[in-house]
Amino acid sequence: MSFSYGRLRERILLRYSTLGDFAVALGISRASLSLKLNNGSEFTASEIRKACELLDIPVAEIGDYFFTLKV
């Protein structure tokens, strides 16, 4: 199952300017973030929780950012 992270990428770039800066804030490497955004590995529950805090994503919108199926 693949997810579309386009909306998440947009929010990251609006808040952090680069994916690398966001990866540092999230506590993972730029390579790990890239793998996750390209469906090479999955976000953990704790990474999702921290990302939502960093990006001010409301709980009600988590699915829109992390669980939208790729079509």
LOTI-868454 format. One record per atom (N, C-alpha, C, O): residue in one letter; atom name; y, x, z. Coordinates in steps of 0.1 Angstrom, whole numbers. Layout:
<gumis>
{residuo:A | atomo:CA | py:Y | px:X | pz:Z}
...
</gumis>
This chain:
<gumis>
{residuo:M | atomo:N | py:-12 | px:8 | pz:0}
{residuo:M | atomo:CA | py:0 | px:0 | pz:0}
{residuo:M | atomo:C | py:12 | px:9 | pz:0}
{residuo:M | atomo:O | py:13 | px:18 | pz:8}
{residuo:S | atomo:N | py:21 | px:6 | pz:-9}
{residuo:S | atomo:CA | py:34 | px:14 | pz:-10}
{residuo:S | atomo:C | py:46 | px:5 | pz:-6}
{residuo:S | atomo:O | py:46 | px:-7 | pz:-9}
{residuo:F | atomo:N | py:55 | px:12 | pz:0}
{residuo:F | atomo:CA | py:68 | px:5 | pz:4}
{residuo:F | atomo:C | py:80 | px:10 | pz:-4}
{residuo:F | atomo:O | py:80 | px:22 | pz:-7}
{residuo:S | atomo:N | py:89 | px:2 | pz:-6}
{residuo:S | atomo:CA | py:102 | px:6 | pz:-12}
{residuo:S | atomo:C | py:112 | px:9 | pz:-1}
{residuo:S | atomo:O | py:115 | px:1 | pz:7}
{residuo:Y | atomo:N | py:117 | px:21 | pz:-2}
{residuo:Y | atomo:CA | py:127 | px:26 | pz:8}
{residuo:Y | atomo:C | py:141 | px:28 | pz:2}
{residuo:Y | atomo:O | py:149 | px:35 | pz:8}
{residuo:G | atomo:N | py:144 | px:21 | pz:-9}
{residuo:G | atomo:CA | py:157 | px:22 | pz:-15}
{residuo:G | atomo:C | py:168 | px:18 | pz:-5}
{residuo:G | atomo:O | py:179 | px:25 | pz:-5}
{residuo:R | atomo:N | py:166 | px:7 | pz:1}
{residuo:R | atomo:CA | py:177 | px:2 | pz:11}
{residuo:R | atomo:C | py:179 | px:12 | pz:22}
{residuo:R | atomo:O | py:190 | px:14 | pz:27}
{residuo:L | atomo:N | py:168 | px:18 | pz:27}
{residuo:L | atomo:CA | py:168 | px:27 | pz:38}
{residuo:L | atomo:C | py:176 | px:40 | pz:33}
{residuo:L | atomo:O | py:184 | px:45 | pz:40}
{residuo:R | atomo:N | py:172 | px:45 | pz:21}
{residuo:R | atomo:CA | py:179 | px:57 | pz:16}
{residuo:R | atomo:C | py:194 | px:54 | pz:15}
{residuo:R | atomo:O | py:202 | px:63 | pz:19}
{residuo:E | atomo:N | py:198 | px:43 | pz:10}
{residuo:E | atomo:CA | py:213 | px:40 | pz:9}
{residuo:E | atomo:C | py:219 | px:40 | pz:23}
{residuo:E | atomo:O | py:230 | px:46 | pz:24}
{residuo:R | atomo:N | py:213 | px:34 | pz:33}
{residuo:R | atomo:CA | py:219 | px:34 | pz:46}
{residuo:R | atomo:C | py:220 | px:48 | pz:52}
{residuo:R | atomo:O | py:229 | px:52 | pz:58}
{residuo:I | atomo:N | py:209 | px:56 | pz:50}
{residuo:I | atomo:CA | py:209 | px:70 | pz:54}
{residuo:I | atomo:C | py:221 | px:78 | pz:48}
{residuo:I | atomo:O | py:228 | px:85 | pz:55}
{residuo:L | atomo:N | py:223 | px:77 | pz:35}
{residuo:L | atomo:CA | py:233 | px:84 | pz:28}
{residuo:L | atomo:C | py:247 | px:79 | pz:32}
{residuo:L | atomo:O | py:257 | px:87 | pz:32}
{residuo:L | atomo:N | py:248 | px:66 | pz:35}
{residuo:L | atomo:CA | py:261 | px:61 | pz:40}
{residuo:L | atomo:C | py:265 | px:67 | pz:54}
{residuo:L | atomo:O | py:276 | px:70 | pz:56}
{residuo:R | atomo:N | py:255 | px:68 | pz:62}
{residuo:R | atomo:CA | py:257 | px:73 | pz:76}
{residuo:R | atomo:C | py:257 | px:88 | pz:78}
{residuo:R | atomo:O | py:264 | px:93 | pz:86}
{residuo:Y | atomo:N | py:248 | px:95 | pz:70}
{residuo:Y | atomo:CA | py:246 | px:109 | pz:72}
{residuo:Y | atomo:C | py:250 | px:118 | pz:61}
{residuo:Y | atomo:O | py:250 | px:130 | pz:62}
{residuo:S | atomo:N | py:253 | px:112 | pz:49}
{residuo:S | atomo:CA | py:257 | px:120 | pz:37}
{residuo:S | atomo:C | py:245 | px:127 | pz:31}
{residuo:S | atomo:O | py:245 | px:127 | pz:18}
{residuo:T | atomo:N | py:236 | px:133 | pz:38}
{residuo:T | atomo:CA | py:224 | px:139 | pz:32}
{residuo:T | atomo:C | py:212 | px:135 | pz:39}
{residuo:T | atomo:O | py:212 | px:132 | pz:51}
{residuo:L | atomo:N | py:201 | px:135 | pz:32}
{residuo:L | atomo:CA | py:188 | px:132 | pz:39}
{residuo:L | atomo:C | py:184 | px:143 | pz:49}
{residuo:L | atomo:O | py:178 | px:140 | pz:59}
{residuo:G | atomo:N | py:188 | px:155 | pz:46}
{residuo:G | atomo:CA | py:186 | px:166 | pz:55}
{residuo:G | atomo:C | py:192 | px:165 | pz:68}
{residuo:G | atomo:O | py:186 | px:167 | pz:79}
{residuo:D | atomo:N | py:205 | px:160 | pz:68}
{residuo:D | atomo:CA | py:212 | px:158 | pz:81}
{residuo:D | atomo:C | py:205 | px:146 | pz:89}
{residuo:D | atomo:O | py:204 | px:147 | pz:101}
{residuo:F | atomo:N | py:201 | px:136 | pz:82}
{residuo:F | atomo:CA | py:193 | px:125 | pz:89}
{residuo:F | atomo:C | py:180 | px:130 | pz:94}
{residuo:F | atomo:O | py:176 | px:127 | pz:106}
{residuo:A | atomo:N | py:173 | px:138 | pz:87}
{residuo:A | atomo:CA | py:160 | px:144 | pz:91}
{residuo:A | atomo:C | py:162 | px:151 | pz:104}
{residuo:A | atomo:O | py:154 | px:150 | pz:114}
{residuo:V | atomo:N | py:172 | px:160 | pz:105}
{residuo:V | atomo:CA | py:175 | px:167 | pz:117}
{residuo:V | atomo:C | py:178 | px:158 | pz:129}
{residuo:V | atomo:O | py:172 | px:160 | pz:140}
{residuo:A | atomo:N | py:186 | px:147 | pz:127}
{residuo:A | atomo:CA | py:189 | px:138 | pz:137}
{residuo:A | atomo:C | py:176 | px:130 | pz:142}
{residuo:A | atomo:O | py:175 | px:127 | pz:154}
{residuo:L | atomo:N | py:167 | px:128 | pz:132}
{residuo:L | atomo:CA | py:155 | px:121 | pz:135}
{residuo:L | atomo:C | py:145 | px:130 | pz:142}
{residuo:L | atomo:O | py:135 | px:125 | pz:149}
{residuo:G | atomo:N | py:146 | px:143 | pz:141}
{residuo:G | atomo:CA | py:137 | px:152 | pz:147}
{residuo:G | atomo:C | py:125 | px:156 | pz:139}
{residuo:G | atomo:O | py:115 | px:160 | pz:144}
{residuo:I | atomo:N | py:127 | px:155 | pz:125}
{residuo:I | atomo:CA | py:116 | px:159 | pz:116}
{residuo:I | atomo:C | py:122 | px:168 | pz:105}
{residuo:I | atomo:O | py:134 | px:169 | pz:104}
{residuo:S | atomo:N | py:113 | px:174 | pz:98}
{residuo:S | atomo:CA | py:118 | px:183 | pz:87}
{residuo:S | atomo:C | py:122 | px:175 | pz:75}
{residuo:S | atomo:O | py:119 | px:163 | pz:74}
{residuo:R | atomo:N | py:131 | px:181 | pz:67}
{residuo:R | atomo:CA | py:135 | px:174 | pz:54}
{residuo:R | atomo:C | py:123 | px:171 | pz:46}
{residuo:R | atomo:O | py:122 | px:161 | pz:39}
{residuo:A | atomo:N | py:113 | px:180 | pz:45}
{residuo:A | atomo:CA | py:101 | px:178 | pz:37}
{residuo:A | atomo:C | py:93 | px:166 | pz:43}
{residuo:A | atomo:O | py:88 | px:158 | pz:35}
{residuo:S | atomo:N | py:92 | px:164 | pz:56}
{residuo:S | atomo:CA | py:85 | px:153 | pz:62}
{residuo:S | atomo:C | py:92 | px:140 | pz:58}
{residuo:S | atomo:O | py:85 | px:130 | pz:55}
{residuo:L | atomo:N | py:105 | px:140 | pz:59}
{residuo:L | atomo:CA | py:113 | px:128 | pz:55}
{residuo:L | atomo:C | py:110 | px:124 | pz:41}
{residuo:L | atomo:O | py:108 | px:113 | pz:37}
{residuo:S | atomo:N | py:111 | px:134 | pz:32}
{residuo:S | atomo:CA | py:109 | px:132 | pz:18}
{residuo:S | atomo:C | py:95 | px:126 | pz:16}
{residuo:S | atomo:O | py:93 | px:117 | pz:8}
{residuo:L | atomo:N | py:85 | px:131 | pz:22}
{residuo:L | atomo:CA | py:71 | px:126 | pz:21}
{residuo:L | atomo:C | py:71 | px:111 | pz:25}
{residuo:L | atomo:O | py:65 | px:103 | pz:18}
{residuo:K | atomo:N | py:77 | px:108 | pz:36}
{residuo:K | atomo:CA | py:77 | px:94 | pz:41}
{residuo:K | atomo:C | py:85 | px:85 | pz:31}
{residuo:K | atomo:O | py:80 | px:74 | pz:28}
{residuo:L | atomo:N | py:96 | px:89 | pz:26}
{residuo:L | atomo:CA | py:104 | px:81 | pz:17}
{residuo:L | atomo:C | py:97 | px:79 | pz:3}
{residuo:L | atomo:O | py:100 | px:70 | pz:-4}
{residuo:N | atomo:N | py:88 | px:88 | pz:0}
{residuo:N | atomo:CA | py:80 | px:87 | pz:-12}
{residuo:N | atomo:C | py:66 | px:83 | pz:-11}
{residuo:N | atomo:O | py:58 | px:85 | pz:-19}
{residuo:N | atomo:N | py:63 | px:77 | pz:1}
{residuo:N | atomo:CA | py:50 | px:71 | pz:4}
{residuo:N | atomo:C | py:39 | px:81 | pz:5}
{residuo:N | atomo:O | py:27 | px:78 | pz:3}
{residuo:G | atomo:N | py:42 | px:94 | pz:7}
{residuo:G | atomo:CA | py:32 | px:104 | pz:9}
{residuo:G | atomo:C | py:26 | px:104 | pz:23}
{residuo:G | atomo:O | py:15 | px:109 | pz:25}
{residuo:S | atomo:N | py:34 | px:99 | pz:33}
{residuo:S | atomo:CA | py:29 | px:97 | pz:46}
{residuo:S | atomo:C | py:37 | px:85 | pz:52}
{residuo:S | atomo:O | py:47 | px:81 | pz:46}
{residuo:E | atomo:N | py:32 | px:81 | pz:64}
{residuo:E | atomo:CA | py:39 | px:69 | pz:70}
{residuo:E | atomo:C | py:48 | px:72 | pz:81}
{residuo:E | atomo:O | py:46 | px:82 | pz:88}
{residuo:F | atomo:N | py:58 | px:64 | pz:83}
{residuo:F | atomo:CA | py:67 | px:65 | pz:94}
{residuo:F | atomo:C | py:59 | px:60 | pz:107}
{residuo:F | atomo:O | py:51 | px:51 | pz:106}
{residuo:T | atomo:N | py:60 | px:68 | pz:118}
{residuo:T | atomo:CA | py:54 | px:63 | pz:130}
{residuo:T | atomo:C | py:63 | px:53 | pz:137}
{residuo:T | atomo:O | py:75 | px:51 | pz:133}
{residuo:A | atomo:N | py:57 | px:45 | pz:146}
{residuo:A | atomo:CA | py:65 | px:35 | pz:153}
{residuo:A | atomo:C | py:77 | px:41 | pz:160}
{residuo:A | atomo:O | py:88 | px:36 | pz:160}
{residuo:S | atomo:N | py:75 | px:53 | pz:166}
{residuo:S | atomo:CA | py:86 | px:59 | pz:173}
{residuo:S | atomo:C | py:97 | px:64 | pz:164}
{residuo:S | atomo:O | py:109 | px:64 | pz:167}
{residuo:E | atomo:N | py:93 | px:69 | pz:152}
{residuo:E | atomo:CA | py:103 | px:73 | pz:142}
{residuo:E | atomo:C | py:111 | px:61 | pz:137}
{residuo:E | atomo:O | py:123 | px:62 | pz:134}
{residuo:I | atomo:N | py:104 | px:50 | pz:135}
{residuo:I | atomo:CA | py:111 | px:37 | pz:130}
{residuo:I | atomo:C | py:121 | px:33 | pz:141}
{residuo:I | atomo:O | py:133 | px:30 | pz:138}
{residuo:R | atomo:N | py:117 | px:33 | pz:154}
{residuo:R | atomo:CA | py:126 | px:29 | pz:165}
{residuo:R | atomo:C | py:138 | px:39 | pz:165}
{residuo:R | atomo:O | py:149 | px:34 | pz:167}
{residuo:K | atomo:N | py:136 | px:52 | pz:164}
{residuo:K | atomo:CA | py:147 | px:61 | pz:165}
{residuo:K | atomo:C | py:156 | px:60 | pz:153}
{residuo:K | atomo:O | py:168 | px:60 | pz:154}
{residuo:A | atomo:N | py:150 | px:58 | pz:141}
{residuo:A | atomo:CA | py:158 | px:56 | pz:129}
{residuo:A | atomo:C | py:167 | px:44 | pz:130}
{residuo:A | atomo:O | py:179 | px:44 | pz:126}
{residuo:C | atomo:N | py:162 | px:33 | pz:135}
{residuo:C | atomo:CA | py:170 | px:21 | pz:137}
{residuo:C | atomo:C | py:181 | px:24 | pz:147}
{residuo:C | atomo:O | py:192 | px:18 | pz:144}
{residuo:E | atomo:N | py:179 | px:31 | pz:157}
{residuo:E | atomo:CA | py:190 | px:35 | pz:166}
{residuo:E | atomo:C | py:201 | px:43 | pz:159}
{residuo:E | atomo:O | py:213 | px:40 | pz:160}
{residuo:L | atomo:N | py:196 | px:53 | pz:152}
{residuo:L | atomo:CA | py:205 | px:62 | pz:145}
{residuo:L | atomo:C | py:213 | px:55 | pz:134}
{residuo:L | atomo:O | py:225 | px:59 | pz:132}
{residuo:L | atomo:N | py:207 | px:46 | pz:128}
{residuo:L | atomo:CA | py:213 | px:39 | pz:116}
{residuo:L | atomo:C | py:219 | px:25 | pz:120}
{residuo:L | atomo:O | py:224 | px:18 | pz:111}
{residuo:D | atomo:N | py:218 | px:21 | pz:132}
{residuo:D | atomo:CA | py:223 | px:8 | pz:137}
{residuo:D | atomo:C | py:217 | px:-3 | pz:129}
{residuo:D | atomo:O | py:224 | px:-12 | pz:124}
{residuo:I | atomo:N | py:204 | px:-2 | pz:127}
{residuo:I | atomo:CA | py:196 | px:-13 | pz:120}
{residuo:I | atomo:C | py:192 | px:-23 | pz:131}
{residuo:I | atomo:O | py:184 | px:-19 | pz:140}
{residuo:P | atomo:N | py:196 | px:-36 | pz:130}
{residuo:P | atomo:CA | py:192 | px:-46 | pz:140}
{residuo:P | atomo:C | py:177 | px:-48 | pz:139}
{residuo:P | atomo:O | py:171 | px:-47 | pz:128}
{residuo:V | atomo:N | py:171 | px:-52 | pz:150}
{residuo:V | atomo:CA | py:156 | px:-54 | pz:151}
{residuo:V | atomo:C | py:152 | px:-64 | pz:140}
{residuo:V | atomo:O | py:142 | px:-63 | pz:134}
{residuo:A | atomo:N | py:160 | px:-75 | pz:138}
{residuo:A | atomo:CA | py:157 | px:-85 | pz:129}
{residuo:A | atomo:C | py:156 | px:-80 | pz:114}
{residuo:A | atomo:O | py:150 | px:-87 | pz:106}
{residuo:E | atomo:N | py:162 | px:-68 | pz:112}
{residuo:E | atomo:CA | py:162 | px:-63 | pz:98}
{residuo:E | atomo:C | py:152 | px:-52 | pz:96}
{residuo:E | atomo:O | py:152 | px:-46 | pz:85}
{residuo:I | atomo:N | py:144 | px:-48 | pz:105}
{residuo:I | atomo:CA | py:135 | px:-37 | pz:104}
{residuo:I | atomo:C | py:126 | px:-38 | pz:92}
{residuo:I | atomo:O | py:124 | px:-29 | pz:84}
{residuo:G | atomo:N | py:121 | px:-50 | pz:90}
{residuo:G | atomo:CA | py:112 | px:-53 | pz:78}
{residuo:G | atomo:C | py:119 | px:-50 | pz:65}
{residuo:G | atomo:O | py:112 | px:-45 | pz:55}
{residuo:D | atomo:N | py:132 | px:-53 | pz:64}
{residuo:D | atomo:CA | py:139 | px:-51 | pz:52}
{residuo:D | atomo:C | py:140 | px:-36 | pz:48}
{residuo:D | atomo:O | py:141 | px:-33 | pz:36}
{residuo:Y | atomo:N | py:141 | px:-28 | pz:58}
{residuo:Y | atomo:CA | py:142 | px:-13 | pz:56}
{residuo:Y | atomo:C | py:129 | px:-6 | pz:55}
{residuo:Y | atomo:O | py:128 | px:4 | pz:48}
{residuo:F | atomo:N | py:119 | px:-10 | pz:63}
{residuo:F | atomo:CA | py:107 | px:-2 | pz:64}
{residuo:F | atomo:C | py:94 | px:-9 | pz:58}
{residuo:F | atomo:O | py:84 | px:-2 | pz:56}
{residuo:F | atomo:N | py:94 | px:-22 | pz:56}
{residuo:F | atomo:CA | py:82 | px:-29 | pz:51}
{residuo:F | atomo:C | py:84 | px:-37 | pz:39}
{residuo:F | atomo:O | py:76 | px:-47 | pz:38}
{residuo:T | atomo:N | py:93 | px:-34 | pz:30}
{residuo:T | atomo:CA | py:94 | px:-41 | pz:17}
{residuo:T | atomo:C | py:84 | px:-35 | pz:8}
{residuo:T | atomo:O | py:85 | px:-23 | pz:5}
{residuo:L | atomo:N | py:75 | px:-43 | pz:3}
{residuo:L | atomo:CA | py:65 | px:-38 | pz:-6}
{residuo:L | atomo:C | py:71 | px:-34 | pz:-20}
{residuo:L | atomo:O | py:80 | px:-41 | pz:-25}
{residuo:K | atomo:N | py:66 | px:-23 | pz:-25}
{residuo:K | atomo:CA | py:70 | px:-18 | pz:-38}
{residuo:K | atomo:C | py:63 | px:-26 | pz:-48}
{residuo:K | atomo:O | py:51 | px:-28 | pz:-48}
{residuo:V | atomo:N | py:71 | px:-31 | pz:-58}
{residuo:V | atomo:CA | py:65 | px:-39 | pz:-69}
{residuo:V | atomo:C | py:66 | px:-32 | pz:-83}
{residuo:V | atomo:O | py:62 | px:-37 | pz:-93}
</gumis>
